[in-house]
Amino acid sequence: MKSQLEFIKLAKQKVKHEFEKFDVYLVQCVRTLDELDDSRSSMYNKLKELVKLNFPELDVSDERMAELYSKFGAREDFEKVELPKGIDINNSFGANFNEGNKQLATNIAKACLALEELRTKLIKFIDKEAETRLKNLSTLLDPSLAARMVTEAGGLERLALMPASTIQVMGAEKALFKHLRTGSRPPKHGIIFQVPMVHNAPLNERGKVARTLAAKISICAKADYFTGHFIADKIVEELKRSLAHGKTKERTE
């Protein structure tokens, strides 16, 4: 009979094995990206609130705004800056910033740019990992969406074992529960709506396209998890033929 220490050792080995799975880190990266986007949006909103007090006429992109205020700190120092036509710093009705306000605006703008840089690096890392470890899913969808699907499922193993019908509505749980609770119309798709072939499909065909795509996602997930063999080229061709056959059949009816 195994001793308590042996059971503890076995448990630690199993935990270590779970921690060493690549998708554990991929899921964490995607969730970090979501939190980063929330922080980035919040910081840009704070910067905009400050800029409205100093230069309400400024009409540029968020990133350009952050670049200007990270460098100059206030409208009063924009003399040599090339601004969009029609914006005149000398005729602004915004308030002048004192040194404290300038420093605050500069710091927030720099924080925005730092978050922007971190976000870019994180997206590149996620895409690279997905292209390497999720070859079939990345080819069928794209690296970012493949990583998102794995994250939404809670890991590659769970996605590989998930039925296509669940994959189809994954990400639309609120709508699904509302359907079960109130009898409202069931959702036709979840996050796979982000795939161009789904959101570009005619409204009356989206459910069919989403269902067909979900079946192919299930096959690709199984290949990535169980064998690692690359079959996506064949799956993509099958998907195209299946959708084309469906359209041809509708025209002849």
C-alpha positions as CSV (number, residue, x, y, z in Angstrom):
1,M,0.0,0.0,0.0
2,K,1.4,3.4,-1.0
3,S,2.4,5.7,1.8
4,Q,1.1,9.3,2.2
5,L,4.4,10.6,0.9
6,E,4.2,8.6,-2.3
7,F,0.7,9.9,-2.9
8,I,2.0,13.5,-2.4
9,K,4.9,12.9,-4.8
10,L,2.5,11.5,-7.4
11,A,0.2,14.5,-7.0
12,K,3.1,16.9,-7.5
13,Q,4.2,15.1,-10.6
14,K,0.7,15.3,-12.1
15,V,0.5,19.0,-11.2
16,K,3.9,19.6,-12.8
17,H,2.8,17.8,-15.9
18,E,-0.2,20.1,-16.2
19,F,1.9,23.2,-15.7
20,E,4.3,22.1,-18.4
21,K,1.5,22.0,-21.1
22,F,2.1,24.8,-23.6
23,D,-1.5,25.8,-23.8
24,V,-1.5,26.7,-20.1
25,Y,0.8,29.6,-21.0
26,L,-1.1,30.4,-24.2
27,V,-4.3,30.8,-22.3
28,Q,-2.6,33.0,-19.7
29,C,-1.2,35.2,-22.5
30,V,-4.6,35.7,-24.2
31,R,-6.3,36.5,-20.8
32,T,-3.4,38.9,-20.1
33,L,-4.0,40.5,-23.5
34,D,-7.7,41.0,-22.6
35,E,-6.8,42.6,-19.3
36,L,-4.2,44.8,-21.0
37,D,-6.8,46.0,-23.5
38,D,-9.0,47.1,-20.6
39,S,-6.1,48.9,-18.9
40,R,-5.1,50.5,-22.2
41,S,-8.6,51.7,-22.8
42,S,-8.9,53.1,-19.3
43,M,-5.6,55.0,-19.6
44,Y,-6.5,56.5,-23.0
45,N,-9.8,57.7,-21.5
46,K,-7.9,59.4,-18.7
47,L,-5.6,61.1,-21.2
48,K,-8.5,62.2,-23.3
49,E,-10.2,63.8,-20.3
50,L,-7.0,65.8,-19.6
51,V,-6.6,66.8,-23.3
52,K,-10.2,68.1,-23.5
53,L,-9.3,70.6,-20.8
54,N,-6.1,71.7,-22.5
55,F,-6.8,71.3,-26.2
56,P,-10.5,70.3,-26.9
57,E,-10.1,71.0,-30.7
58,L,-7.4,68.3,-31.1
59,D,-8.8,65.6,-33.4
60,V,-6.2,62.9,-33.9
61,S,-5.9,59.2,-33.2
62,D,-5.4,58.0,-29.6
63,E,-1.9,56.9,-30.3
64,R,-0.9,60.2,-32.0
65,M,-2.4,62.1,-29.0
66,A,-0.3,60.0,-26.6
67,E,2.8,60.7,-28.7
68,L,2.2,64.5,-28.7
69,Y,1.6,64.7,-25.0
70,S,4.3,62.3,-24.0
71,K,6.8,64.6,-25.7
72,F,5.4,68.1,-25.1
73,G,2.9,67.7,-22.2
74,A,0.6,70.6,-23.2
75,R,-0.8,72.5,-26.2
76,E,1.2,75.6,-25.4
77,D,4.4,73.7,-26.5
78,F,3.0,72.4,-29.8
79,E,4.4,75.4,-31.8
80,K,6.5,73.2,-34.2
81,V,4.1,70.3,-34.4
82,E,2.3,69.6,-37.6
83,L,-1.4,69.3,-36.8
84,P,-4.4,68.4,-39.1
85,K,-5.6,71.3,-41.2
86,G,-8.0,73.6,-39.5
87,I,-6.6,73.1,-36.0
88,D,-5.0,76.2,-34.6
89,I,-3.2,76.1,-31.2
90,N,-3.4,79.9,-30.9
91,N,-7.2,80.0,-31.1
92,S,-8.0,77.1,-28.7
93,F,-10.4,77.8,-25.9
94,G,-8.7,75.2,-23.7
95,A,-7.0,76.1,-20.4
96,N,-3.2,76.4,-20.2
97,F,-1.5,73.7,-18.1
98,N,0.8,74.5,-15.2
99,E,3.9,72.4,-14.7
100,G,2.1,69.9,-12.5
101,N,-0.6,69.3,-15.1
102,K,2.0,69.0,-17.9
103,Q,3.9,66.4,-15.9
104,L,0.6,64.5,-15.2
105,A,-0.4,64.5,-18.9
106,T,3.2,63.4,-19.9
107,N,3.2,60.5,-17.5
108,I,-0.2,59.2,-18.6
109,A,0.7,59.6,-22.3
110,K,3.9,57.6,-21.7
111,A,2.0,54.9,-19.9
112,C,-0.4,54.7,-22.8
113,L,2.5,54.2,-25.3
114,A,4.1,51.6,-23.0
115,L,0.9,49.6,-22.9
116,E,0.7,49.9,-26.7
117,E,4.2,48.5,-27.1
118,L,3.5,45.7,-24.6
119,R,0.3,44.8,-26.4
120,T,2.1,44.6,-29.8
121,K,4.8,42.3,-28.3
122,L,2.2,40.1,-26.6
123,I,0.2,39.7,-29.8
124,K,3.3,38.8,-31.7
125,F,4.2,36.2,-29.1
126,I,0.7,34.7,-29.1
127,D,0.6,34.5,-32.9
128,K,4.0,32.8,-33.0
129,E,3.1,30.3,-30.3
130,A,-0.2,29.5,-32.1
131,E,1.5,29.1,-35.5
132,T,4.0,26.7,-34.0
133,R,1.8,24.7,-31.7
134,L,-1.7,25.0,-33.3
135,K,-0.7,24.6,-37.0
136,N,-4.0,23.2,-38.1
137,L,-6.3,25.6,-36.2
138,S,-4.1,28.6,-37.2
139,T,-4.3,27.6,-40.9
140,L,-8.1,27.1,-40.8
141,L,-8.8,30.3,-38.8
142,D,-5.8,32.5,-38.0
143,P,-3.2,32.4,-35.2
144,S,-5.0,35.0,-33.0
145,L,-8.4,33.4,-33.3
146,A,-7.0,29.9,-32.9
147,A,-5.4,31.0,-29.6
148,R,-8.7,32.6,-28.6
149,M,-10.7,29.4,-29.3
150,V,-8.3,27.4,-27.1
151,T,-8.6,30.0,-24.4
152,E,-12.4,30.1,-24.5
153,A,-12.5,26.3,-24.3
154,G,-10.1,26.2,-21.4
155,G,-7.3,24.4,-23.2
156,L,-6.5,22.5,-26.3
157,E,-7.5,19.1,-24.8
158,R,-11.0,20.4,-23.9
159,L,-11.4,21.9,-27.3
160,A,-10.3,18.7,-29.0
161,L,-12.9,16.7,-27.0
162,M,-15.7,19.2,-27.4
163,P,-18.5,18.4,-29.8
164,A,-18.9,20.7,-32.9
165,S,-22.3,21.9,-31.7
166,T,-20.6,23.3,-28.6
167,I,-17.8,24.9,-30.5
168,Q,-20.3,26.6,-32.8
169,V,-21.9,28.6,-29.9
170,M,-18.8,28.9,-27.7
171,G,-18.6,32.5,-26.5
172,A,-22.4,33.0,-26.7
173,E,-23.2,31.4,-23.4
174,K,-25.4,34.3,-22.2
175,A,-27.6,34.0,-25.3
176,L,-27.7,30.2,-24.9
177,F,-28.8,30.4,-21.3
178,K,-31.4,33.0,-22.2
179,H,-32.7,30.7,-24.8
180,L,-32.9,27.8,-22.3
181,R,-34.5,30.0,-19.6
182,T,-37.0,32.1,-21.6
183,G,-37.4,30.2,-24.9
184,S,-35.9,33.0,-27.0
185,R,-34.2,32.2,-30.3
186,P,-31.0,30.1,-29.8
187,P,-27.7,31.6,-30.9
188,K,-26.3,30.5,-34.2
189,H,-22.7,31.2,-33.5
190,G,-20.2,32.4,-30.8
191,I,-16.7,33.7,-31.3
192,I,-16.4,32.0,-34.7
193,F,-18.5,34.9,-35.9
194,Q,-15.1,36.7,-36.1
195,V,-14.1,34.4,-39.0
196,P,-14.7,36.3,-42.3
197,M,-16.6,33.4,-44.0
198,V,-19.2,33.5,-41.1
199,H,-19.7,37.3,-40.7
200,N,-19.6,37.9,-44.4
201,A,-22.2,35.2,-45.1
202,P,-25.8,36.2,-45.8
203,L,-27.9,36.4,-42.7
204,N,-30.0,33.4,-43.5
205,E,-26.9,31.3,-44.2
206,R,-24.7,32.2,-41.2
207,G,-26.0,29.4,-39.1
208,K,-25.2,26.8,-41.7
209,V,-21.7,28.2,-42.4
210,A,-21.0,28.4,-38.6
211,R,-22.1,24.8,-38.2
212,T,-19.9,23.6,-41.1
213,L,-16.9,25.6,-39.8
214,A,-17.3,24.3,-36.3
215,A,-17.1,20.7,-37.5
216,K,-13.8,21.5,-39.2
217,I,-12.5,23.3,-36.2
218,S,-13.2,20.1,-34.2
219,I,-11.2,18.0,-36.6
220,C,-8.3,20.4,-36.6
221,A,-8.2,20.7,-32.8
222,K,-8.1,16.9,-32.6
223,A,-5.2,16.7,-35.1
224,D,-3.3,19.4,-33.2
225,Y,-3.8,17.7,-29.8
226,F,-3.6,14.0,-30.6
227,T,-1.2,13.6,-33.5
228,G,0.3,16.9,-34.5
229,H,0.0,15.9,-38.1
230,F,-0.7,18.8,-40.5
231,I,-4.0,18.2,-42.3
232,A,-5.3,21.8,-42.5
233,D,-4.8,22.2,-46.2
234,K,-7.1,19.2,-46.9
235,I,-9.6,20.5,-44.3
236,V,-9.7,24.0,-45.9
237,E,-10.3,22.5,-49.3
238,E,-13.1,20.3,-47.9
239,L,-14.7,23.3,-46.3
240,K,-14.6,25.3,-49.5
241,R,-16.2,22.5,-51.4
242,S,-18.8,21.9,-48.8
243,L,-19.9,25.6,-48.7
244,A,-19.8,25.8,-52.5
245,H,-21.9,22.7,-52.9
246,G,-24.4,24.2,-50.4
247,K,-24.7,27.4,-52.5
248,T,-25.1,25.4,-55.7
249,K,-27.8,23.2,-54.2
250,E,-29.7,26.3,-53.1
251,R,-29.6,27.8,-56.5
252,T,-31.0,24.7,-58.2
253,E,-33.9,24.3,-55.8
